[in-house]
């Protein structure tokens, strides 16, 4: 089963940029797809994730926030 990772982020967020680079690298290595969504484009996302960006979702479920835990993400995508 192919997994999809989503990085909930916002423009100008340095931690988001780092998380996106980590997710891109890991997903590229394991063959998972990924995308980013800007929390500030949707009031519900801003309310849910705004204080914790970047938030990492795996197949739509929250996996973690602020930093990518590489070993844990790889395990979730295995």
C-alpha positions in Angstrom: 0.0 0.0 0.0 1.4 3.4 -1.0 1.3 6.0 1.8 0.8 9.7 1.5 2.4 12.2 3.8 1.1 15.8 4.2 3.1 18.6 5.8 0.7 21.2 7.3 2.8 24.3 7.1 2.8 28.1 6.6 4.7 30.6 4.5 7.8 32.0 6.3 8.0 29.1 8.8 11.7 27.9 9.1 10.7 24.7 10.9 8.2 24.0 8.1 10.9 24.4 5.4 13.2 21.9 7.3 10.3 19.5 7.8 9.4 19.7 4.1 13.0 18.9 3.1 13.2 16.0 5.5 9.8 14.6 4.3 10.8 15.0 0.6 14.0 13.1 1.2 12.5 10.3 3.2 9.4 9.9 0.9 11.7 9.9 -2.1 13.8 7.1 -0.6 10.8 4.9 0.4 8.6 5.7 -2.6 5.8 7.5 -0.7 4.0 10.5 -2.1 3.9 13.8 -0.2 2.4 17.3 -0.4 2.2 20.4 1.7 -0.8 22.4 2.7 -0.8 26.0 4.0 -2.8 26.1 7.2 -3.5 29.8 6.7 -5.6 29.1 3.6 -8.3 27.4 5.6 -9.8 28.7 8.9 -10.4 25.1 10.2 -6.8 24.1 9.5 -5.5 27.3 11.1 -7.6 26.6 14.3 -6.5 22.9 14.3 -2.8 23.1 13.4 -1.8 26.8 13.6 0.1 26.7 16.9 1.9 23.5 16.1 3.2 23.8 12.5 4.7 22.0 10.9 2.3 19.1 11.5 3.0 15.8 9.7 0.1 13.7 8.6 0.4 10.1 7.4 -2.6 9.0 5.3 -4.6 11.8 6.8 -3.8 11.0 10.5 -1.7 13.2 12.6 1.8 11.6 13.0 3.7 14.4 14.7 4.6 18.1 14.8 7.4 20.6 15.0 10.1 18.2 13.8 10.2 15.1 11.7 11.2 12.0 13.7 12.9 10.2 10.9 13.0 6.6 12.3 9.3 6.9 13.4 8.2 8.2 10.0 10.1 5.5 8.1 8.5 2.9 10.3 5.0 4.3 9.6 5.8 4.3 5.8 7.2 0.7 5.8 
